[in-house]
Amino acid sequence: MSAANSAVTDDTSTTIQPDDEETDSALGDDVSALSESIRSSVFEYRYENGRRYHAFGRSDYLLPNDEEEQERLDLIHHIFKMVLNGALYTAPLKHADLQRVLDVGTGTGIWAIELADECPTAAITGTDISPIQPTWVPPNCQFYIDDAETEWNFAEPFDFIHGRALCGGIADWPAFYEQAFRNLKPGGWLEMQDHECWINSDDNTIDRAVWGKKLVQDVDEASSKIGKRLNIAHRHRQWMIDAGFVEVAEDVFKIPIGPWPKDKRLKEIGRVFRVQMIEAVPTFSIAYYTRVLGYSHEQAQVIVAGVRSEFLDKSLHLYLRWHFVRGRRPAA
Ligand SMILES: C[S@@+](CC[C@H](N)C(=O)[O-])C[C@H]1O[C@@H](n2cnc3c(N)ncnc32)[C@H](O)[C@@H]1O
């Protein structure tokens, strides 16, 4: 498969215009307002640094799975939908086309549950290494504890497979794509949605975000060291092409951290995303610092506090790139 059979819509060449009326004086204002069939071994959680981590199978997934994290996942779900103007996916699939859908690494299952509500005639399956899904779910939605890095054993193939924010959870991405390909019906679609774990700016204000720059570099180093790199969102498209998918297309968006953009829609997205980012800083760093890089909890907390203060500084025009990539298994 060549890259010729793919398309990229990349809005990231457009510079987001900052709103000059925003100052750095409103520290914390909207943040505080918004911040408000399983095997027993799965529940043997690991507790450290005041957070709870999963314990199923391999324990090298270093993001927590406690209530704080579940709230963050539900918040970022809404931001994903804000970015897609309310849609759950970008693949060219009508709800009526969907019979069997798989959501790999489903987290709290919020995406799977909403799709099950929207498509009552489709059977939606969610899998995860952590048992953090609710028990009261729509009748056409079911969850299983399963490590996507082991052999996928589904009785029948799917029309649509979706994976969102799985960075840091998979070591061998080509193997993941190969399994996704095999578990799709011919003509079925795969969609991967992911955020980069790297902070950018268009006006060099990133240079003043010294804590943020340190954190993304350290976490990139630590996650690469354990073989599950976090910053891989920019690689999904090529992995998908290499696995044999066709009609591969990608949308890349700049997602602002904070309400600094002039554009009203981006301002609102940035306002909510900053709340999520403030919650995400320890999620995406503490275990990497303490387990992999040998920092003490206190040392890691100093960095977390520094990054959080930068996210609250509206004179810094920071953003992350988000990637939405879809591709089709060739029809027969
Ligand atoms: C950041 S969360 C995203 C959850 C969900 N996809 C969403 O967007 O709301 C990543 C999820 O992937 C799960 N995960 C990580 N590695 C995994 C693996 N190898 N197999 C299955 N699930 C995995 C984690 O337990 C976590 O729930």
The ligand as an ORCA input file, in Angstrom:
! r2SCAN-3c Opt
* xyz 0 1
  C      -6.718      7.235     28.180
  S      -7.827      5.926     28.350
  C      -9.017      6.181     27.029
  C     -10.313      5.450     27.271
  C     -11.339      5.541     26.140
  N     -10.834      4.995     24.902
  C     -11.801      6.955     25.929
  O     -11.352      7.599     24.987
  O     -12.642      7.435     26.737
  C      -6.935      4.544     27.754
  C      -7.602      3.244     28.123
  O      -6.925      2.190     27.435
  C      -6.817      1.102     28.334
  N      -5.677      0.294     27.891
  C      -4.363      0.585     27.974
  N      -3.629     -0.396     27.445
  C      -4.497     -1.337     27.015
  C      -4.341     -2.605     26.406
  N      -3.136     -3.079     26.118
  N      -5.455     -3.321     26.118
  C      -6.691     -2.841     26.413
  N      -6.895     -1.652     27.008
  C      -5.818     -0.905     27.300
  C      -6.622      1.747     29.686
  O      -6.943      0.863     30.736
  C      -7.545      2.944     29.602
  O      -8.827      2.643     30.072
*
